[in-house]
């Protein structure tokens, strides 16, 4: 049984839970939506992601000992408008994984808490056009002591991250184009063993995690009640190494992915506090990554603290 398990581990591919939010939804750190002053928006989001093919380095393959690897999560998100131009938001997901074949058991648990501050320092209108600049800062850290050295069944990579993001939003009537770029600084992580081998032997349990860059371009329709956008997203690890042939994956591997997707948000006309959300994405290119198909759905409820501001 142990021999069979070792063979399965040799062919595993890293599934990065930090990429689970790649299909971002309205009122996140990756869009140009802002809450008004004293407005509080919150709600649950369900996310489902699965893959049966992956890239081992740049070589695309499948693994019958894994079958289809599925990751699901339920995340509660909240966003509060300190002012019309300064928002603070937080989220924490509960994640569970499974493989459809083989003997590997899935894992489950609370993953990472993330907190972001979004500021819109510049917003200029000219005719039917409007351009806005945003700066976003974020922090995330694990909420539980989950196992990181059991990929792809692990629910996360266990690092504490600092994110700095810049974003430009252009609007012509109801048509919008939003581009953003982020740098993610990741802390070292520790394994539950005294040594490990990546490209050489290390007599320690501490792994130096490479930093990462995150880019996104989104465009579509942004109306009073309906928002519909197409997305192109890229995650690039700034360092790391490839999974070697017939070797096990490792948390500090190079992990790159390019995804296409779409989001829809609809606000009810007769009950404008309530919004319905849905989205999906597909990985079109990757490195040491699963070629995942993902979808999500959620409900947001918004209300004001104190005197209601301008809608």
C-alpha positions as protocol buffer text, in pm:
chain_id: "A"
residue {
  index: 1
  type: UNK
  ca { x: 0 y: 0 z: 0 }
}
residue {
  index: 2
  type: UNK
  ca { x: 286 y: 240 z: 86 }
}
residue {
  index: 3
  type: UNK
  ca { x: 450 y: 161 z: -247 }
}
residue {
  index: 4
  type: UNK
  ca { x: 130 y: 243 z: -429 }
}
residue {
  index: 5
  type: UNK
  ca { x: 93 y: 564 z: -232 }
}
residue {
  index: 6
  type: UNK
  ca { x: 449 y: 667 z: -319 }
}
residue {
  index: 7
  type: UNK
  ca { x: 378 y: 612 z: -688 }
}
residue {
  index: 8
  type: UNK
  ca { x: 74 y: 836 z: -662 }
}
residue {
  index: 9
  type: UNK
  ca { x: 268 y: 1108 z: -485 }
}
residue {
  index: 10
  type: UNK
  ca { x: 536 y: 1100 z: -755 }
}
residue {
  index: 11
  type: UNK
  ca { x: 279 y: 1205 z: -1012 }
}
residue {
  index: 12
  type: UNK
  ca { x: 94 y: 1468 z: -812 }
}
residue {
  index: 13
  type: UNK
  ca { x: 71 y: 1826 z: -932 }
}
residue {
  index: 14
  type: UNK
  ca { x: 46 y: 2135 z: -716 }
}
residue {
  index: 15
  type: UNK
  ca { x: -293 y: 2296 z: -698 }
}
residue {
  index: 16
  type: UNK
  ca { x: -252 y: 2648 z: -559 }
}
residue {
  index: 17
  type: UNK
  ca { x: -533 y: 2755 z: -334 }
}
residue {
  index: 18
  type: UNK
  ca { x: -414 y: 3116 z: -354 }
}
residue {
  index: 19
  type: UNK
  ca { x: -542 y: 3101 z: -713 }
}
residue {
  index: 20
  type: UNK
  ca { x: -887 y: 2989 z: -610 }
}
residue {
  index: 21
  type: UNK
  ca { x: -1012 y: 3348 z: -618 }
}
residue {
  index: 22
  type: UNK
  ca { x: -891 y: 3393 z: -973 }
}
residue {
  index: 23
  type: UNK
  ca { x: -1248 y: 3449 z: -1083 }
}
residue {
  index: 24
  type: UNK
  ca { x: -1299 y: 3762 z: -882 }
}
residue {
  index: 25
  type: UNK
  ca { x: -1646 y: 3889 z: -809 }
}
residue {
  index: 26
  type: UNK
  ca { x: -1781 y: 4240 z: -755 }
}
residue {
  index: 27
  type: UNK
  ca { x: -1654 y: 4430 z: -452 }
}
residue {
  index: 28
  type: UNK
  ca { x: -1313 y: 4266 z: -432 }
}
residue {
  index: 29
  type: UNK
  ca { x: -957 y: 4397 z: -445 }
}
residue {
  index: 30
  type: UNK
  ca { x: -941 y: 4322 z: -820 }
}
residue {
  index: 31
  type: UNK
  ca { x: -1234 y: 4526 z: -952 }
}
residue {
  index: 32
  type: UNK
  ca { x: -1322 y: 4896 z: -979 }
}
residue {
  index: 33
  type: UNK
  ca { x: -1635 y: 4875 z: -764 }
}
residue {
  index: 34
  type: UNK
  ca { x: -1642 y: 5086 z: -446 }
}
residue {
  index: 35
  type: UNK
  ca { x: -1880 y: 5087 z: -152 }
}
residue {
  index: 36
  type: UNK
  ca { x: -2025 y: 5423 z: -50 }
}
residue {
  index: 37
  type: UNK
  ca { x: -1939 y: 5582 z: 282 }
}
residue {
  index: 38
  type: UNK
  ca { x: -2083 y: 5377 z: 573 }
}
residue {
  index: 39
  type: UNK
  ca { x: -2214 y: 5110 z: 334 }
}
residue {
  index: 40
  type: UNK
  ca { x: -2150 y: 4750 z: 438 }
}
residue {
  index: 41
  type: UNK
  ca { x: -2170 y: 4466 z: 186 }
}
residue {
  index: 42
  type: UNK
  ca { x: -2130 y: 4101 z: 281 }
}
residue {
  index: 43
  type: UNK
  ca { x: -2226 y: 3751 z: 182 }
}
residue {
  index: 44
  type: UNK
  ca { x: -2120 y: 3391 z: 108 }
}
residue {
  index: 45
  type: UNK
  ca { x: -1960 y: 3264 z: -212 }
}
residue {
  index: 46
  type: UNK
  ca { x: -1933 y: 2901 z: -323 }
}
residue {
  index: 47
  type: UNK
  ca { x: -1639 y: 2806 z: -549 }
}
residue {
  index: 48
  type: UNK
  ca { x: -1585 y: 2477 z: -735 }
}
residue {
  index: 49
  type: UNK
  ca { x: -1264 y: 2393 z: -924 }
}
residue {
  index: 50
  type: UNK
  ca { x: -1154 y: 2065 z: -1086 }
}
residue {
  index: 51
  type: UNK
  ca { x: -887 y: 1928 z: -1322 }
}
residue {
  index: 52
  type: UNK
  ca { x: -779 y: 1593 z: -1466 }
}
residue {
  index: 53
  type: UNK
  ca { x: -482 y: 1716 z: -1676 }
}
residue {
  index: 54
  type: UNK
  ca { x: -187 y: 1916 z: -1552 }
}
residue {
  index: 55
  type: UNK
  ca { x: 152 y: 2051 z: -1653 }
}
residue {
  index: 56
  type: UNK
  ca { x: 459 y: 1875 z: -1511 }
}
residue {
  index: 57
  type: UNK
  ca { x: 697 y: 2160 z: -1583 }
}
residue {
  index: 58
  type: UNK
  ca { x: 584 y: 2245 z: -1936 }
}
residue {
  index: 59
  type: UNK
  ca { x: 480 y: 1886 z: -2020 }
}
residue {
  index: 60
  type: UNK
  ca { x: 103 y: 1834 z: -2013 }
}
residue {
  index: 61
  type: UNK
  ca { x: -21 y: 1499 z: -1885 }
}
residue {
  index: 62
  type: UNK
  ca { x: -284 y: 1320 z: -1677 }
}
residue {
  index: 63
  type: UNK
  ca { x: -261 y: 1068 z: -1392 }
}
residue {
  index: 64
  type: UNK
  ca { x: -498 y: 773 z: -1356 }
}
residue {
  index: 65
  type: UNK
  ca { x: -393 y: 737 z: -990 }
}
residue {
  index: 66
  type: UNK
  ca { x: -554 y: 1074 z: -920 }
}
residue {
  index: 67
  type: UNK
  ca { x: -839 y: 1090 z: -1171 }
}
residue {
  index: 68
  type: UNK
  ca { x: -1010 y: 1426 z: -1129 }
}
residue {
  index: 69
  type: UNK
  ca { x: -893 y: 1648 z: -844 }
}
residue {
  index: 70
  type: UNK
  ca { x: -1169 y: 1871 z: -709 }
}
residue {
  index: 71
  type: UNK
  ca { x: -1137 y: 2165 z: -472 }
}
residue {
  index: 72
  type: UNK
  ca { x: -1444 y: 2333 z: -324 }
}
residue {
  index: 73
  type: UNK
  ca { x: -1477 y: 2624 z: -87 }
}
residue {
  index: 74
  type: UNK
  ca { x: -1736 y: 2837 z: 87 }
}
residue {
  index: 75
  type: UNK
  ca { x: -1606 y: 3186 z: 157 }
}
residue {
  index: 76
  type: UNK
  ca { x: -1766 y: 3468 z: 353 }
}
residue {
  index: 77
  type: UNK
  ca { x: -1671 y: 3812 z: 219 }
}
residue {
  index: 78
  type: UNK
  ca { x: -1738 y: 4158 z: 357 }
}
residue {
  index: 79
  type: UNK
  ca { x: -1663 y: 4513 z: 240 }
}
residue {
  index: 80
  type: UNK
  ca { x: -1713 y: 4840 z: 428 }
}
residue {
  index: 81
  type: UNK
  ca { x: -1694 y: 5193 z: 292 }
}
residue {
  index: 82
  type: UNK
  ca { x: -1492 y: 5408 z: 532 }
}
residue {
  index: 83
  type: UNK
  ca { x: -1538 y: 5685 z: 273 }
}
residue {
  index: 84
  type: UNK
  ca { x: -1659 y: 5681 z: -88 }
}
residue {
  index: 85
  type: UNK
  ca { x: -1293 y: 5649 z: -193 }
}
residue {
  index: 86
  type: UNK
  ca { x: -1157 y: 5422 z: 81 }
}
residue {
  index: 87
  type: UNK
  ca { x: -1287 y: 5068 z: 140 }
}
residue {
  index: 88
  type: UNK
  ca { x: -1172 y: 4787 z: 366 }
}
residue {
  index: 89
  type: UNK
  ca { x: -1261 y: 4424 z: 292 }
}
residue {
  index: 90
  type: UNK
  ca { x: -1205 y: 4083 z: 446 }
}
residue {
  index: 91
  type: UNK
  ca { x: -1265 y: 3718 z: 354 }
}
residue {
  index: 92
  type: UNK
  ca { x: -1205 y: 3370 z: 494 }
}
residue {
  index: 93
  type: UNK
  ca { x: -1282 y: 3040 z: 315 }
}
residue {
  index: 94
  type: UNK
  ca { x: -1355 y: 2688 z: 435 }
}
residue {
  index: 95
  type: UNK
  ca { x: -1195 y: 2450 z: 182 }
}
residue {
  index: 96
  type: UNK
  ca { x: -1221 y: 2078 z: 107 }
}
residue {
  index: 97
  type: UNK
  ca { x: -1049 y: 1862 z: -157 }
}
residue {
  index: 98
  type: UNK
  ca { x: -1085 y: 1514 z: -306 }
}
residue {
  index: 99
  type: UNK
  ca { x: -946 y: 1292 z: -583 }
}
residue {
  index: 100
  type: UNK
  ca { x: -1180 y: 1066 z: -782 }
}
residue {
  index: 101
  type: UNK
  ca { x: -926 y: 780 z: -813 }
}
residue {
  index: 102
  type: UNK
  ca { x: -652 y: 620 z: -607 }
}
residue {
  index: 103
  type: UNK
  ca { x: -615 y: 605 z: -230 }
}
residue {
  index: 104
  type: UNK
  ca { x: -527 y: 965 z: -145 }
}
residue {
  index: 105
  type: UNK
  ca { x: -768 y: 1116 z: 106 }
}
residue {
  index: 106
  type: UNK
  ca { x: -893 y: 1470 z: 65 }
}
residue {
  index: 107
  type: UNK
  ca { x: -839 y: 1737 z: 327 }
}
residue {
  index: 108
  type: UNK
  ca { x: -1064 y: 2006 z: 470 }
}
residue {
  index: 109
  type: UNK
  ca { x: -1050 y: 2304 z: 699 }
}
residue {
  index: 110
  type: UNK
  ca { x: -1048 y: 2680 z: 737 }
}
residue {
  index: 111
  type: UNK
  ca { x: -780 y: 2825 z: 510 }
}
residue {
  index: 112
  type: UNK
  ca { x: -649 y: 3185 z: 518 }
}
residue {
  index: 113
  type: UNK
  ca { x: -786 y: 3517 z: 640 }
}
residue {
  index: 114
  type: UNK
  ca { x: -731 y: 3800 z: 392 }
}
residue {
  index: 115
  type: UNK
  ca { x: -776 y: 4172 z: 457 }
}
residue {
  index: 116
  type: UNK
  ca { x: -748 y: 4440 z: 186 }
}
residue {
  index: 117
  type: UNK
  ca { x: -768 y: 4819 z: 179 }
}
residue {
  index: 118
  type: UNK
  ca { x: -870 y: 4979 z: -152 }
}
residue {
  index: 119
  type: UNK
  ca { x: -819 y: 5352 z: -218 }
}
residue {
  index: 120
  type: UNK
  ca { x: -930 y: 5555 z: -521 }
}
residue {
  index: 121
  type: UNK
  ca { x: -709 y: 5867 z: -513 }
}
residue {
  index: 122
  type: UNK
  ca { x: -785 y: 5984 z: -870 }
}
residue {
  index: 123
  type: UNK
  ca { x: -1111 y: 5997 z: -1065 }
}
residue {
  index: 124
  type: UNK
  ca { x: -1146 y: 6228 z: -1367 }
}
residue {
  index: 125
  type: UNK
  ca { x: -1438 y: 6267 z: -1610 }
}
residue {
  index: 126
  type: UNK
  ca { x: -1427 y: 6412 z: -1962 }
}
residue {
  index: 127
  type: UNK
  ca { x: -1740 y: 6391 z: -2174 }
}
residue {
  index: 128
  type: UNK
  ca { x: -1883 y: 6039 z: -2158 }
}
residue {
  index: 129
  type: UNK
  ca { x: -1547 y: 5907 z: -2039 }
}
residue {
  index: 130
  type: UNK
  ca { x: -1413 y: 5855 z: -1689 }
}
residue {
  index: 131
  type: UNK
  ca { x: -1075 y: 5732 z: -1573 }
}
residue {
  index: 132
  type: UNK
  ca { x: -994 y: 5622 z: -1219 }
}
residue {
  index: 133
  type: UNK
  ca { x: -675 y: 5511 z: -1047 }
}
residue {
  index: 134
  type: UNK
  ca { x: -669 y: 5271 z: -751 }
}
residue {
  index: 135
  type: UNK
  ca { x: -407 y: 5152 z: -506 }
}
residue {
  index: 136
  type: UNK
  ca { x: -469 y: 4838 z: -303 }
}
residue {
  index: 137
  type: UNK
  ca { x: -280 y: 4685 z: -13 }
}
residue {
  index: 138
  type: UNK
  ca { x: -350 y: 4341 z: 132 }
}
residue {
  index: 139
  type: UNK
  ca { x: -250 y: 4091 z: 397 }
}
residue {
  index: 140
  type: UNK
  ca { x: -332 y: 3720 z: 431 }
}
residue {
  index: 141
  type: UNK
  ca { x: -231 y: 3455 z: 681 }
}
residue {
  index: 142
  type: UNK
  ca { x: -342 y: 3099 z: 770 }
}
residue {
  index: 143
  type: UNK
  ca { x: -623 y: 3064 z: 1023 }
}
residue {
  index: 144
  type: UNK
  ca { x: -548 y: 2697 z: 1097 }
}
residue {
  index: 145
  type: UNK
  ca { x: -245 y: 2469 z: 1114 }
}
residue {
  index: 146
  type: UNK
  ca { x: -327 y: 2279 z: 794 }
}
residue {
  index: 147
  type: UNK
  ca { x: -78 y: 2045 z: 627 }
}
residue {
  index: 148
  type: UNK
  ca { x: 100 y: 2204 z: 329 }
}
residue {
  index: 149
  type: UNK
  ca { x: 318 y: 1904 z: 231 }
}
residue {
  index: 150
  type: UNK
  ca { x: 43 y: 1684 z: 87 }
}
residue {
  index: 151
  type: UNK
  ca { x: -24 y: 1840 z: -252 }
}
residue {
  index: 152
  type: UNK
  ca { x: -258 y: 1846 z: -437 }
}
residue {
  index: 153
  type: UNK
  ca { x: -483 y: 1747 z: -145 }
}
residue {
  index: 154
  type: UNK
  ca { x: -354 y: 2029 z: 75 }
}
residue {
  index: 155
  type: UNK
  ca { x: -600 y: 2317 z: 119 }
}
residue {
  index: 156
  type: UNK
  ca { x: -328 y: 2586 z: 92 }
}
residue {
  index: 157
  type: UNK
  ca { x: 41 y: 2669 z: 92 }
}
residue {
  index: 158
  type: UNK
  ca { x: 59 y: 2815 z: 443 }
}
residue {
  index: 159
  type: UNK
  ca { x: 250 y: 3138 z: 373 }
}
residue {
  index: 160
  type: UNK
  ca { x: 172 y: 3482 z: 511 }
}
residue {
  index: 161
  type: UNK
  ca { x: 143 y: 3721 z: 217 }
}
residue {
  index: 162
  type: UNK
  ca { x: 167 y: 4096 z: 161 }
}
residue {
  index: 163
  type: UNK
  ca { x: 9 y: 4227 z: -161 }
}
residue {
  index: 164
  type: UNK
  ca { x: 57 y: 4562 z: -335 }
}
residue {
  index: 165
  type: UNK
  ca { x: -170 y: 4628 z: -634 }
}
residue {
  index: 166
  type: UNK
  ca { x: -215 y: 4915 z: -879 }
}
residue {
  index: 167
  type: UNK
  ca { x: -523 y: 4945 z: -1099 }
}
residue {
  index: 168
  type: UNK
  ca { x: -651 y: 5168 z: -1381 }
}
residue {
  index: 169
  type: UNK
  ca { x: -1020 y: 5179 z: -1477 }
}
residue {
  index: 170
  type: UNK
  ca { x: -1154 y: 5341 z: -1794 }
}
residue {
  index: 171
  type: UNK
  ca { x: -1525 y: 5388 z: -1853 }
}
residue {
  index: 172
  type: UNK
  ca { x: -1702 y: 5508 z: -2169 }
}
residue {
  index: 173
  type: UNK
  ca { x: -2073 y: 5519 z: -2103 }
}
residue {
  index: 174
  type: UNK
  ca { x: -2149 y: 5169 z: -1975 }
}
residue {
  index: 175
  type: UNK
  ca { x: -1844 y: 5011 z: -2141 }
}
residue {
  index: 176
  type: UNK
  ca { x: -1545 y: 4955 z: -1911 }
}
residue {
  index: 177
  type: UNK
  ca { x: -1184 y: 4835 z: -1928 }
}
residue {
  index: 178
  type: UNK
  ca { x: -990 y: 4765 z: -1608 }
}
residue {
  index: 179
  type: UNK
  ca { x: -624 y: 4662 z: -1585 }
}
residue {
  index: 180
  type: UNK
  ca { x: -432 y: 4574 z: -1270 }
}
residue {
  index: 181
  type: UNK
  ca { x: -95 y: 4439 z: -1161 }
}
residue {
  index: 182
  type: UNK
  ca { x: 9 y: 4311 z: -819 }
}
residue {
  index: 183
  type: UNK
  ca { x: 323 y: 4198 z: -641 }
}
residue {
  index: 184
  type: UNK
  ca { x: 282 y: 3932 z: -371 }
}
residue {
  index: 185
  type: UNK
  ca { x: 551 y: 3900 z: -105 }
}
residue {
  index: 186
  type: UNK
  ca { x: 535 y: 3554 z: 54 }
}
residue {
  index: 187
  type: UNK
  ca { x: 683 y: 3444 z: 385 }
}
residue {
  index: 188
  type: UNK
  ca { x: 881 y: 3126 z: 444 }
}
residue {
  index: 189
  type: UNK
  ca { x: 687 y: 2816 z: 547 }
}
residue {
  index: 190
  type: UNK
  ca { x: 774 y: 2515 z: 762 }
}
residue {
  index: 191
  type: UNK
  ca { x: 729 y: 2143 z: 696 }
}
residue {
  index: 192
  type: UNK
  ca { x: 648 y: 1870 z: 947 }
}
residue {
  index: 193
  type: UNK
  ca { x: 988 y: 1708 z: 884 }
}
residue {
  index: 194
  type: UNK
  ca { x: 1351 y: 1795 z: 956 }
}
residue {
  index: 195
  type: UNK
  ca { x: 1489 y: 1798 z: 601 }
}
residue {
  index: 196
  type: UNK
  ca { x: 1383 y: 1816 z: 238 }
}
residue {
  index: 197
  type: UNK
  ca { x: 1524 y: 1805 z: -115 }
}
residue {
  index: 198
  type: UNK
  ca { x: 1437 y: 2050 z: -393 }
}
residue {
  index: 199
  type: UNK
  ca { x: 1736 y: 2109 z: -620 }
}
residue {
  index: 200
  type: UNK
  ca { x: 1965 y: 2014 z: -333 }
}
residue {
  index: 201
  type: UNK
  ca { x: 1950 y: 1871 z: 19 }
}
residue {
  index: 202
  type: UNK
  ca { x: 1840 y: 2108 z: 299 }
}
residue {
  index: 203
  type: UNK
  ca { x: 1879 y: 1999 z: 663 }
}
residue {
  index: 204
  type: UNK
  ca { x: 1599 y: 2222 z: 785 }
}
residue {
  index: 205
  type: UNK
  ca { x: 1220 y: 2228 z: 786 }
}
residue {
  index: 206
  type: UNK
  ca { x: 1196 y: 2588 z: 660 }
}
residue {
  index: 207
  type: UNK
  ca { x: 1124 y: 2660 z: 293 }
}
residue {
  index: 208
  type: UNK
  ca { x: 1194 y: 2992 z: 125 }
}
residue {
  index: 209
  type: UNK
  ca { x: 883 y: 3067 z: -82 }
}
residue {
  index: 210
  type: UNK
  ca { x: 930 y: 3262 z: -408 }
}
residue {
  index: 211
  type: UNK
  ca { x: 730 y: 3581 z: -448 }
}
residue {
  index: 212
  type: UNK
  ca { x: 468 y: 3614 z: -721 }
}
residue {
  index: 213
  type: UNK
  ca { x: 308 y: 3858 z: -966 }
}
residue {
  index: 214
  type: UNK
  ca { x: -60 y: 3876 z: -1054 }
}
residue {
  index: 215
  type: UNK
  ca { x: -203 y: 4050 z: -1362 }
}
residue {
  index: 216
  type: UNK
  ca { x: -561 y: 4095 z: -1475 }
}
residue {
  index: 217
  type: UNK
  ca { x: -746 y: 4262 z: -1763 }
}
residue {
  index: 218
  type: UNK
  ca { x: -1124 y: 4282 z: -1747 }
}
residue {
  index: 219
  type: UNK
  ca { x: -1374 y: 4447 z: -1980 }
}
residue {
  index: 220
  type: UNK
  ca { x: -1748 y: 4455 z: -2027 }
}
residue {
  index: 221
  type: UNK
  ca { x: -2072 y: 4627 z: -1930 }
}
residue {
  index: 222
  type: UNK
  ca { x: -2122 y: 4808 z: -1599 }
}
residue {
  index: 223
  type: UNK
  ca { x: -2479 y: 4925 z: -1552 }
}
residue {
  index: 224
  type: UNK
  ca { x: -2686 y: 5031 z: -1255 }
}
residue {
  index: 225
  type: UNK
  ca { x: -2831 y: 4682 z: -1200 }
}
residue {
  index: 226
  type: UNK
  ca { x: -2619 y: 4457 z: -1422 }
}
residue {
  index: 227
  type: UNK
  ca { x: -2242 y: 4411 z: -1441 }
}
residue {
  index: 228
  type: UNK
  ca { x: -2103 y: 4162 z: -1696 }
}
residue {
  index: 229
  type: UNK
  ca { x: -1729 y: 4130 z: -1758 }
}
residue {
  index: 230
  type: UNK
  ca { x: -1483 y: 3909 z: -1944 }
}
residue {
  index: 231
  type: UNK
  ca { x: -1149 y: 3842 z: -1768 }
}
residue {
  index: 232
  type: UNK
  ca { x: -794 y: 3752 z: -1865 }
}
residue {
  index: 233
  type: UNK
  ca { x: -579 y: 3664 z: -1562 }
}
residue {
  index: 234
  type: UNK
  ca { x: -217 y: 3562 z: -1518 }
}
residue {
  index: 235
  type: UNK
  ca { x: -35 y: 3434 z: -1209 }
}
residue {
  index: 236
  type: UNK
  ca { x: 346 y: 3407 z: -1234 }
}
residue {
  index: 237
  type: UNK
  ca { x: 577 y: 3276 z: -963 }
}
residue {
  index: 238
  type: UNK
  ca { x: 897 y: 3481 z: -950 }
}
residue {
  index: 239
  type: UNK
  ca { x: 1137 y: 3195 z: -893 }
}
residue {
  index: 240
  type: UNK
  ca { x: 1111 y: 2833 z: -786 }
}
residue {
  index: 241
  type: UNK
  ca { x: 1184 y: 2520 z: -990 }
}
residue {
  index: 242
  type: UNK
  ca { x: 996 y: 2272 z: -1207 }
}
residue {
  index: 243
  type: UNK
  ca { x: 867 y: 1937 z: -1091 }
}
residue {
  index: 244
  type: UNK
  ca { x: 1111 y: 1684 z: -1232 }
}
residue {
  index: 245
  type: UNK
  ca { x: 991 y: 1375 z: -1418 }
}
residue {
  index: 246
  type: UNK
  ca { x: 843 y: 1113 z: -1183 }
}
residue {
  index: 247
  type: UNK
  ca { x: 916 y: 1326 z: -878 }
}
residue {
  index: 248
  type: UNK
  ca { x: 686 y: 1468 z: -616 }
}
residue {
  index: 249
  type: UNK
  ca { x: 571 y: 1834 z: -620 }
}
residue {
  index: 250
  type: UNK
  ca { x: 690 y: 2086 z: -365 }
}
residue {
  index: 251
  type: UNK
  ca { x: 541 y: 2407 z: -217 }
}
residue {
  index: 252
  type: UNK
  ca { x: 817 y: 2629 z: -361 }
}
residue {
  index: 253
  type: UNK
  ca { x: 785 y: 2501 z: -718 }
}
residue {
  index: 254
  type: UNK
  ca { x: 745 y: 2751 z: -1000 }
}
residue {
  index: 255
  type: UNK
  ca { x: 370 y: 2774 z: -1057 }
}
residue {
  index: 256
  type: UNK
  ca { x: 232 y: 2977 z: -1350 }
}
residue {
  index: 257
  type: UNK
  ca { x: -119 y: 2995 z: -1492 }
}
residue {
  index: 258
  type: UNK
  ca { x: -312 y: 3199 z: -1749 }
}
residue {
  index: 259
  type: UNK
  ca { x: -692 y: 3193 z: -1727 }
}
residue {
  index: 260
  type: UNK
  ca { x: -991 y: 3328 z: -1919 }
}
residue {
  index: 261
  type: UNK
  ca { x: -1326 y: 3381 z: -1750 }
}
residue {
  index: 262
  type: UNK
  ca { x: -1641 y: 3584 z: -1704 }
}
residue {
  index: 263
  type: UNK
  ca { x: -1836 y: 3740 z: -1416 }
}
residue {
  index: 264
  type: UNK
  ca { x: -2195 y: 3855 z: -1379 }
}
residue {
  index: 265
  type: UNK
  ca { x: -2349 y: 4056 z: -1098 }
}
residue {
  index: 266
  type: UNK
  ca { x: -2720 y: 4143 z: -1091 }
}
residue {
  index: 267
  type: UNK
  ca { x: -2881 y: 4374 z: -835 }
}
residue {
  index: 268
  type: UNK
  ca { x: -3252 y: 4325 z: -779 }
}
residue {
  index: 269
  type: UNK
  ca { x: -3449 y: 4632 z: -894 }
}
residue {
  index: 270
  type: UNK
  ca { x: -3718 y: 4606 z: -625 }
}
residue {
  index: 271
  type: UNK
  ca { x: -3477 y: 4506 z: -348 }
}
residue {
  index: 272
  type: UNK
  ca { x: -3153 y: 4684 z: -428 }
}
residue {
  index: 273
  type: UNK
  ca { x: -2979 y: 4568 z: -111 }
}
residue {
  index: 274
  type: UNK
  ca { x: -2954 y: 4219 z: -261 }
}
residue {
  index: 275
  type: UNK
  ca { x: -2714 y: 4118 z: -542 }
}
residue {
  index: 276
  type: UNK
  ca { x: -2670 y: 3782 z: -713 }
}
residue {
  index: 277
  type: UNK
  ca { x: -2326 y: 3681 z: -840 }
}
residue {
  index: 278
  type: UNK
  ca { x: -2190 y: 3414 z: -1072 }
}
residue {
  index: 279
  type: UNK
  ca { x: -1868 y: 3349 z: -1261 }
}
residue {
  index: 280
  type: UNK
  ca { x: -1639 y: 3093 z: -1417 }
}
residue {
  index: 281
  type: UNK
  ca { x: -1290 y: 3049 z: -1560 }
}
residue {
  index: 282
  type: UNK
  ca { x: -1070 y: 2805 z: -1749 }
}
residue {
  index: 283
  type: UNK
  ca { x: -691 y: 2766 z: -1739 }
}
residue {
  index: 284
  type: UNK
  ca { x: -556 y: 2793 z: -2094 }
}
residue {
  index: 285
  type: UNK
  ca { x: -183 y: 2771 z: -2015 }
}
residue {
  index: 286
  type: UNK
  ca { x: 22 y: 2668 z: -1715 }
}
residue {
  index: 287
  type: UNK
  ca { x: 342 y: 2539 z: -1561 }
}
residue {
  index: 288
  type: UNK
  ca { x: 337 y: 2292 z: -1270 }
}
residue {
  index: 289
  type: UNK
  ca { x: -38 y: 2358 z: -1251 }
}
residue {
  index: 290
  type: UNK
  ca { x: -363 y: 2173 z: -1301 }
}
residue {
  index: 291
  type: UNK
  ca { x: -569 y: 2276 z: -1604 }
}
residue {
  index: 292
  type: UNK
  ca { x: -868 y: 2369 z: -1394 }
}
residue {
  index: 293
  type: UNK
  ca { x: -1226 y: 2451 z: -1479 }
}
residue {
  index: 294
  type: UNK
  ca { x: -1393 y: 2663 z: -1212 }
}
residue {
  index: 295
  type: UNK
  ca { x: -1725 y: 2827 z: -1137 }
}
residue {
  index: 296
  type: UNK
  ca { x: -1868 y: 3021 z: -845 }
}
residue {
  index: 297
  type: UNK
  ca { x: -2193 y: 3168 z: -721 }
}
residue {
  index: 298
  type: UNK
  ca { x: -2286 y: 3393 z: -434 }
}
residue {
  index: 299
  type: UNK
  ca { x: -2525 y: 3638 z: -275 }
}
residue {
  index: 300
  type: UNK
  ca { x: -2433 y: 3981 z: -138 }
}
residue {
  index: 301
  type: UNK
  ca { x: -2644 y: 4193 z: 96 }
}
residue {
  index: 302
  type: UNK
  ca { x: -2564 y: 4564 z: 137 }
}
residue {
  index: 303
  type: UNK
  ca { x: -2693 y: 4814 z: 392 }
}
residue {
  index: 304
  type: UNK
  ca { x: -2590 y: 5142 z: 553 }
}
residue {
  index: 305
  type: UNK
  ca { x: -2474 y: 5217 z: 904 }
}
residue {
  index: 306
  type: UNK
  ca { x: -2625 y: 5541 z: 1029 }
}
residue {
  index: 307
  type: UNK
  ca { x: -2784 y: 5790 z: 789 }
}
residue {
  index: 308
  type: UNK
  ca { x: -2811 y: 5656 z: 435 }
}
residue {
  index: 309
  type: UNK
  ca { x: -2566 y: 5819 z: 196 }
}
residue {
  index: 310
  type: UNK
  ca { x: -2600 y: 5884 z: -174 }
}
residue {
  index: 311
  type: UNK
  ca { x: -2682 y: 5561 z: -359 }
}
